[in-house]
Amino acid sequence: MSNKDTFDAFVSIVQDKLIEFSDVAGKPGLNILKGEMQEKFDALVKSQGYVTTKDYQMLEALAAKLEARIDTLEKLLEEDKAK
């Protein structure tokens, strides 16, 4: 999906939700709309290959742990070769 198609799809979703929102007045309706829009936007962004900040931070922490394990294994290998 091209960027224009993605943008058009997102605008269409926003328009639909705004129409629904106009039928449901009040703060609870706004919170529901906000949650639904966030879910739709997150799905759209992920479909374009992006990740959320939370996912990025989780992957970054995992990468740091893996790098530490590799460093430890490399040190053990060097010590083993030295013997």
N, C-alpha and C positions, 0 to 999 in steps of 0.2 A: 504494500500500500504506500503510495507516495505521500509526501508531507502535506500536500494540498488535500488529498483524500482524507488523510488522518484528521486534519484541521476541520474539514467539512463535517466529518462524522462526529467530532466532538461538539461542534456548534449545534448540530442537529440534536444531540443528546441534551445539551443545555436548554435549547428551546423547548423540547418536550417536557423537561423537568420544570421549567418556569411556568408552562401552561398548567401542569398539574399543581404546582405550588399556588397559583392564583385561585384554584378551586379550594385549596386547604389553607386557610389563614391561621396565623398564630405561630408562636415560638416553637411548639413541638413539631409543626410542619416544617419549619425552617431547619431544625436539627436533623430531621429525617432526610430532607433534601440535601443538606450538606454531606451527610454520611453516604448517601447514594451517589452523589456527584464525585466524592472522593474515591469511592470504589471504582466507578466507571473511568475516571481519569487515570487512576493507578493501573487499571487493566490496559488502557490505551497506551500509556507510557511504556509499560512492560512489553507490549506487543511490538513496540518500535525498537526494542533492544536495550532500554534503559532499566536501571534498578533503583529502588527506593534508597534513601539514605540509610535506613535501618538495615536493609539487605547488604548494602555496600560496607557498612561498618562491621557486620557479621563476617563477611568474606575477608575483609581486611584483617580482622582478629585471627581468623583461621589461617590466613597466609602467614601471619607473624609466628603463630605456633608451629606451622610446618617448617618455616625457615629455621626456627630454634632447634627443632628436631634434626634437621639436616646438618646444622652446625655441630651438634653433639655427635652425630654419626660420623661426620668427617674427622672430628678430633679423635674419636675412638679408633677409626681406621688408621690415622696417622700414628697413633700410639702403638697400634698393633704392628704396623710396618717397621717401626723403630726397634721393636723387640727382636 
